[in-house]
């Protein structure tokens, strides 16, 4: 049996796909375990809203730096070594943050830990998406959205386990250190099967050149709008239903759960639609679903119609980010560079989205402020054709 058959046979590809999925899920567990602890961290450190915002900005800053450098690092080290090294950073960040919040409270140390956590998670995202796109090419059918669905499932699992940890009175330091160990060991095992995402030996990464490619920049702009669509729901949909429809906090959380559930479902089943009809018609359809869903959520009048709108919103949001990553990685030798550029542009939405919607909410209310989503999605429909495979 030749080396090629060993590394590209059905069993080898399946093992790698499982490893990539596990890495995605563990990355989601790491990030969500911290976010689920934010309210407790705020109280432990005695932070007001403004100071908490600055603390959280440290993690966002680390993730932004990761998007700037992740393509070069992934090209030089390869996806496997990059994922391992960046997960070491994630684990260190979790440990430092956990100690700084629980054992020896220090906002400065917590910010440093979050910066490292953000950088490690962002760099790992680039590496995972490059390897996932390579698996997709080898398999010959769409699987990227399913990897992102596993990431979503990881966040849901982390939220549930953190709720149990808080209920049981588990100290935040013990909790985050435990998560760090599980994530690191699990990723070390999962990434052993990474084998397809390396660039051409001796070639430059092309990160700077990617910033001059119209197609790459347009994909990034489209991903930015779609990430804004997803991030707005993550940040504001529960608050909007509490304020706009007089839901209680628990009911607001359930509405957010509806969004996450339908988004995850869309990522699992959307691969079939993408293989059958292609990226452009499927993305146009899902974006139209998101436009209609947000309109129903805001203007539906009755809570039942509004919640149905949130379900459509989640379904319509499901494929945008993963398909953008696939399109950026169409050419293997330039995948790392283009994925890092598209990811950096897209992640800008997660930085700018919360304050933009918040400022609008101060003027018109949070519920009506959500209408900024369809106002951005409608013109973004014109960008969808750039996703056609090269």
N, C-alpha and C positions, 0 to 999 in steps of 0.2 A: 504494500500500500504506500502510495507516495505521500510526501509531506503535505501537498496541496489537498489531497483527499482527507487527511487527518484533520486539517484546520478548517476545511470548508464543507465537510460532510454534514448530513442532516443532524446527527447527534451532536457534533461539535457546535453547530450553529444554535441548536436548542439550548445547550448548556450555557453558551455565552448569553443568549437572550434572557435566560433565567437569572444569570449573574447581573446583567444590566438592570433588570427589573428590581432585583433585591437592592442594588446600590441606590436606585431612585427612591425606593421605599424607605430605606434607612436614612437617606438625606432628609426626606420629609419628616421622619420621626425626630431627627436632631433639631431641626428648625422649629417645628411645632411644639416640642417639649419646652423650649424656652418661651415662646409666645404665650403658651397656656399658663406660664408662671408670672407673666408681667404684672397682673394686679397685686400679687403677693410681694413681688420685688418692689413695686412702687411704695407699698406700705412699709416694708422692711427698711428701705432707704430714706423714707420720709420725703418723697418727691412730690412737687405739685405738677400740674399738667404740662407746664412749659419745660420743667426740668426733665420730666419723663420723656417728652418729645426729643430733647437733646440726647438723652441716653439711647433711645431707639435709633437716633440718627447715626450713632457710632456703628451699629451693625449695617445700616444701609450704606455708609461710606466704605466699609470694608468690602461689601458686595460690589459696589461700583468700581473700586480699584481692581477687584478680581476680574470684572468684565473687560477692563482695559488690558490686563496682562494674561488672562486665562488662555487666549488663543496661542500666544507665543510659548507659554509654558507647556501647553498640551502638545504643540507641534514638536517641541524639543524632547520632552520626556515620554510622550505617548500617553494615550488615555488611561492605561492601567496605572502607571507610576504616578501620573498626575492625580488620579482619583485617590490613591493611597496617601500620597503626601498631603493633599488638601483635606482628607478626612482626619489625618493626624492633627491638622490645624483646627478643624471643627471640634475635635475632642478636647484639645487644649483650651479652646475658647469656652466650651461648656463648663469645664472644670474651674477655670478662673472666674467665670461669671457666677457659678454656683457658690464658690467660696466667698466671693465679694458681696453676694446678696445675703448669704446665710451665716457662715461661720465668722467672718470678719467684715462686716458691712462697710463698703466703700464704693461710692458712685463712680469715682475715677477708675478704680480697678475693674468694676463691672463694665464700664465703657470700653476699656482696653480688651476685656474678654469678648465683648460683643463684636468689636472690630475684627478680631482674629476669627471668631465664629463666622461673621459675614464674609470675610475674605475666603476662608476655607470652603464654605458652602457654595459661594459663587463660582470659584475655580472648579470645584467638583461638578457643578452643573454643566460647565463648558465641556469637561472631559466626558461626562456621561452622555451628553447629547451627541458628541462626535462619535463615540462608540455605538450608540443606539442607531444613528444614521447609517453607520457602516453595516450593522446587522441588517437593517432594512434593505440596503442595497444587495447584500448577499442572499437574503431570503427572496427578494424580488416582489414583495408586497408590503403594504403599509402596516407598520407596527408601532411607530413613534407615539401616537396618542395613547396607546396602552401603557407604555412606560410612564407617561405623565399621569395616567390614571392611577398607577401604583404609587406614585409620589403623593397624590391626593389621598389615597387610602392610608398611606403612612402618616399623614397629618391627622387624619381622623382617628387612627389608632393611638397616636400620641396624645391627642386631646382627651380621649377617653381614659387612657392610663394615667394621665396627669390628674384628671378629676378624682380618680380613685386614690392616687397618692396624696392629694390634698385632703380628701375626706379621711384618710387613715392617719393624717398628721405626720407624714414622712417629711423630714426637713428638706428644704430646697437644695441644700448642698449635697446631701446623700442622693437625692433624686437625679440631679443633673450629672453628678459623677457617674452614677449607675448607667444613665443613658449614654454618656460618653464612651464607656467601656463597651456596651452592647453595640453601639454604632461602629466603633473602630474595629472590633473583632469581626462583626458581620461583614463590613466592607472589605476587610482583608481577605476574607473567604470568597466573597462575591466577585471581586475583581481578578481573582486568579484565572478566570475564564476569558477575560478581555483579550482579544487577539486580532480584531479586524480594523481598528480605527487609526492606526499609525499612518502618518503622511509619508511621502516619498523621501527616502534617505538622501541627504545632501541638499535638498531644496530649501529655500528660505520659506519662512512661515507665510509671508504675504499679508501680514496684518495691516501694515500701512497701505499697501496696494488695495486691500479690501475696502478701506475708507474712501477710495476714489472710484469704486464700482457703482454705477447707477442702480443696477438690479439689487445689489446687496443693501444699499441705503434705502431703496423703496420697500424691500422686504422688512427692513428694520422699522420703517415708519408705520407699515401696516401692523406689525407685531406690537408696536407701541400703543396703537389705538385699541387693539384687541386685549393687550395686557391692562390697559386702563379700564376696559369694560369688565374684565375679571376682577381687578383690584378694587374697583368701586363697590362691587357687590360684597367682596370680602370685608371691606372696611365699614360700609355704611348701610347695608340692607337691613340689618337687625335694628339699628337706630332709627332708620326711616319708618319702619313699621311700628315701632314703639311711639314715635312722635306723630306720624301721619294717620295711623289707624288705631291708636290707643291700645296697642298690644302690650301685654306685660313683658318683662325681660325674658322670662322663660319662653313665651310664645315667639318673641323676636328671635331667640336663638334657634327655635324650630324652623322659622322661615329661612334663616341662614343655612340650616341643615338641608332644606329642600333644594336650595341653590347648589350646594356642594354635591348632593346626591345626583341631581340631573346632569351636572357637569361631568362627574365621574362616569355616569352611564354613557354619556355622549362620547367620551374618550374610549370606552371599551368597544362600543358597537360602531362608532364612526369609521373605524378602519375598513369595514366592509363597504361602506358607501364610497370612501375615497378610492378604493381599488376598482370599484365598478364604474363610477362616473368621473373620477378625477378630482384634483384639488380645486380647480376654479369653480365649477358648478356647485360642489359641496360647500365650499367656503361662502359663496354668495348666499346659498340657502340658509346656512347656519347664522350668518350675520343678519339676514332678514328676520330670522326667528328671534335673535337677540333684540333687534330694534322693536319688533312687535311686543316682545315680552316686557321690556322696560316700560313701553307705553301703557301696557295693561297694568303693570305694577303701580304706576304713578296715577294714571287717569281712570283706572277700572271702576272706581267708586266703591265697590263692595270688597270686603276682605278676601272672599273666596276667589273672585276674579283676579285680585292683586296677587295672591299667592300662586295662582295658576300662571300669571305673568312671570313671576320669579322662576318657576320651573322651566318655562320657555327660555328665559334669560340664561339660566345655567346650561341648558342644552345648546343654545346658540353660541355660547362662549367656549364650549368644550374643545374645539379643534384648532382654534386660531394660533395659539402659542406653539403647540407641538408641530403643526404643519409648517409654520414659519421656520422652525429649527430644521425640519427635513429639507425645505427648499434651500436654506442657506448651506446645507451640507451636501448638495447634489453632486458636487465634484470633490472626490475624496482628498486629493492633494491640497485643496484649499479649504477643506471643511472646518478645521480648527479656527482659522483666521476669520472666516465669514460667520461662523456661529458666535464667536466672541463679539464681533461688531453688532450683529443683529440682537444678541442678548443685551448688550450694553444699551443700545437704543431702546429696546423694549422695556428694560428694567427702569428706565427713566420714569415710566408711568407710575411705578410703585412708589417713587420718591415724590413726584409732583401731584399724583392723584388725591391723596388725603387732604392736603391743604386747599387745593382747588375746589373740591366738593364742599369742604368745610366753609370756605369763604362764601360760596354761593348759598349754602344752607343758612348762613347768618342773614342773608337778604331775603330769600324766598322760602325757607324751610328745607330741611334735609330731603324730604320726600320729592319735592318738585325739583330740587337740585340734581336729582338723578337723571333728569331729562337731558343733561349734557352728554350722556352716553350715546343716545341715538343721533344727536346732533353731530357727533364725531364719526359715528359708524356710517352714516349715509354717504358723505364724500369719500370715505375710506373704501367703499365698494369699488371705486374706480382703480384701486391699487391691486385688486385681487389677481388680475392676469399675470402679474410678475411672478406668481408662485408656480407657473407652469414649469415642469421639469426641463432642465437644459439638455 
